[in-house]
C-alpha cells in the first residue's frame, strides 16, 4: 500500500467517525459511558475476530517470533488501555457538553501527536506538519461554531481524552507493523478495551438489559462501523502512513460530522464554518501532496518491509 492509498483509507475512517458522533451522543441517553464503550468495543472485536484468529495462528506457527509474540501481546494490551481511556473520557464528556464542543476539543490531539513523537520517540516530523496541524485545529474550532467556548466539566473530560487518543495514533501503526498482523492488533485492543470497560460498568454503573435494548441501534452502529470497520482500517493504514500525517487526516472527521448534520439533521454552516472546512481540507491536501522522505512513524526496517509488500 502506498502512502497516498493509506491516506485515502484514513480519510474513509474519518468519514465513518464523523457519521458516528451523533450516534454516540444519543446512546448516552440510556446507558452510562462505561457500558456503552464496553459493549460497542466487544462488538467491534467480534467483527474482526475471524481475521484476528487467522493472524494469531500464523504468528504461533512462527517459532522464531515467540518472544516478539509475547511482547506484542503486552503492546496490544497497552493500546487497548489507551482506547479505553480516550473513549470513556470522551463519552463521559458528552454527558454534559455539546457534540459541537466535543468535536472541536477532541481535535486537540492533532498537534499533540507530532509533539509526543518528538518528546517520546525522538522523531522530528517534517516541518509542514506544524502549520498544517495548527490549520486543522483552527479549522475544527471555526467549524464547531464554538466561538464563545466556555469550559465546563464535560469539556475538561473531552480535553483530557486528547492525550490517550494522541498516544494511540502515535503507537498503533508501529505495533501493527512490528507484528505484521493488523487485524490481530485491532481485535486485541478492542477486546481489552471492551472487557475493562464492562468490568468498570458492572462496578460503578450497573448494566441494565432494558437500557441496552433502548440504546441498541447507536451501540450497533458505532460497534460495527466506528469500531469494527473504521478502527481496523486505521490500524491497516497507519502501517504505511506517518502518525502526524494520520492525525491531520483524521481531524477531517469534524468536516464529515458537519456534512452528515447538514444531510440528516438540517444543520447549516455559517461563513466561519465553511472557512473551517476549507482550512482542514487545505491541511489534508498539503499532506497528500508532500513527497519524499521516510515516514517518521516507521523505523527504517519497517519501511523496507512495507515497500516489499506493495
Helices and strands as residue ranges (DSSP letters): H 3-27, H 33-60, G 63-65, H 66-96, H 99-106, H 109-121, H 128-144, H 153-179, H 182-204, H 209-214, H 216-221, I 222-231, H 232-237, H 243-250, H 253-265, H 271-289, H 300-309
